Amino acid sequence: MTGVIVWVAYTFAIPQLLTPRVAITSPMSLIHVGTNDSFAITPDGIKAGRYILEMLVSGSREAAQKAIEIYDQIIPRENYGGEYSALRWFAQLFLMSEPEKQKALQDPFVASFYDFFAENNFANLKEYVQRKYLLQQYPDQLTETGRNRAAFLEDFILFNNPAREEWEQTSKVLSVIPLSPGQTIADVGSGPGYYSVRFSEKVGSTGHVYSVDIVQQHLDYINRYIQRQNITNITTINSYPGTTIGLQGKQVDVAFMCSLYHNIYGMSTAPDRDSFVQSIKAALKPGGTLVLVDNGLVEPGQLPYHGPYVAKELIIHQLRFYGFKLKREYAFIPQRYMLIFEAV
Ligand SMILES: C[S@@+](CC[C@H](N)C(=O)[O-])C[C@H]1O[C@@H](n2cnc3c(N)ncnc32)[C@H](O)[C@@H]1O
């Protein structure tokens, strides 16, 4: 009897006690989908936001310069890949000569981002900064409409940020996606189209891109953009409530998801997740590819991209269960990984 107790203790209890535990709130937890967000509002962020407002309202070059100085200091320590680099971009643009500015706005996607925030004397940019840093009260700020508006402005500035290439190394991500002219791709959780527009160039006039999202404002922005640019190979799909990818019988060569699967992994019920992943499988042509880009754990002391992250091993194992085989993986920056699966 004593032998059995000792065996149980050694086999189960003692290893449990000795195994280091990681709290879900720790930065080293395997998954984090909470509010512990690196895009938090900080005193320096507010100070820089005030300078951006001053620059916009009174045209002060000194305010633009001061905002840039603050962002140069706080981007490496507070907010990697967030709104700071986009706001710094606006301040830099503000200080440019007219020919420099025209050059910076040559890319129509960047020009469209600028126009969105600049129209009506920078009304949208002022509103974003005021809402984000609580610099002005909005009558709707405690209502669902107000929260949705603030979330849309925040998402838009984060996802279509002209400085995104710098921090994300987007062109490296694009270069390893197996997508050729004439092929079809579903950009699931497309947001306002940062990747969709790049895919549209990659697949050309004989290929097609489906931009799938559950937020109609993002899709409206894409629709306006493709109409203005005369892009005919992108179709937007509202897949709300998001329990499938909404392709309804259409098949694609590649399904792509950037910074979405951590939500599906961490926040969906098991039946919803089953339905979502099965709909990806159903939408892929035989031998089709699933590409996931997501936020991973980083070593202590290194700034994460954003609060939400999930260890890639969790996703790889879960998708294996769903019948996806990992073919290749990459990490062009420490904060993000890229997984390429084949449906088997
Ligand atoms: C973090 S954003 C990333 C946007 C885009 N992939 C990018 O990298 O620029 C995630 C997007 O997924 C959308 N989304 C969330 N849940 C979804 C679901 N179940 N199905 C489709 N889209 C979803 C959100 O509305 C949001 O636009």
The ligand as a MOL file (V3000), in Angstrom:
LIG
                    3D

  0  0  0     0  0            999 V3000
M  V30 BEGIN CTAB
M  V30 COUNTS 27 29 0 0 0
M  V30 BEGIN ATOM
M  V30 1 C -6.7390 41.6610 -36.9840 0
M  V30 2 S -7.7850 41.9210 -38.3640 0 CHG=1
M  V30 3 C -6.7160 41.5560 -39.7120 0
M  V30 4 C -7.1500 42.1470 -41.0290 0
M  V30 5 C -6.3440 41.6930 -42.2420 0
M  V30 6 N -6.2610 40.2670 -42.3310 0
M  V30 7 C -4.9710 42.2850 -42.2250 0
M  V30 8 O -4.0190 41.5810 -41.8680 0
M  V30 9 O -4.8290 43.4680 -42.5690 0 CHG=-1
M  V30 10 C -8.9300 40.5890 -38.3340 0
M  V30 11 C -10.1050 40.7930 -39.2680 0
M  V30 12 O -10.9040 39.6030 -39.2080 0
M  V30 13 C -12.2750 39.9510 -39.1790 0
M  V30 14 N -12.9740 38.8090 -38.5670 0
M  V30 15 C -13.1060 38.5160 -37.2530 0
M  V30 16 N -13.7570 37.3360 -37.1080 0
M  V30 17 C -14.0260 36.8710 -38.3480 0
M  V30 18 C -14.6530 35.7010 -38.8620 0
M  V30 19 N -15.1360 34.7630 -38.0510 0
M  V30 20 N -14.7620 35.5470 -40.2010 0
M  V30 21 C -14.2560 36.4960 -41.0300 0
M  V30 22 N -13.6430 37.6280 -40.6000 0
M  V30 23 C -13.5260 37.8090 -39.2860 0
M  V30 24 C -12.3100 41.2590 -38.4100 0
M  V30 25 O -13.4750 42.0090 -38.7140 0
M  V30 26 C -11.0280 41.9430 -38.8890 0
M  V30 27 O -11.2660 42.7290 -40.0390 0
M  V30 END ATOM
M  V30 BEGIN BOND
M  V30 1 1 1 2
M  V30 2 1 2 3
M  V30 3 1 2 10
M  V30 4 1 3 4
M  V30 5 1 4 5
M  V30 6 1 5 6
M  V30 7 1 5 7
M  V30 8 2 7 8
M  V30 9 1 7 9
M  V30 10 1 10 11
M  V30 11 1 11 12
M  V30 12 1 11 26
M  V30 13 1 12 13
M  V30 14 1 13 14
M  V30 15 1 13 24
M  V30 16 1 14 15
M  V30 17 1 14 23
M  V30 18 2 15 16
M  V30 19 1 16 17
M  V30 20 1 17 18
M  V30 21 2 17 23
M  V30 22 1 18 19
M  V30 23 2 18 20
M  V30 24 1 20 21
M  V30 25 2 21 22
M  V30 26 1 22 23
M  V30 27 1 24 25
M  V30 28 1 24 26
M  V30 29 1 26 27
M  V30 END BOND
M  V30 END CTAB
M  END
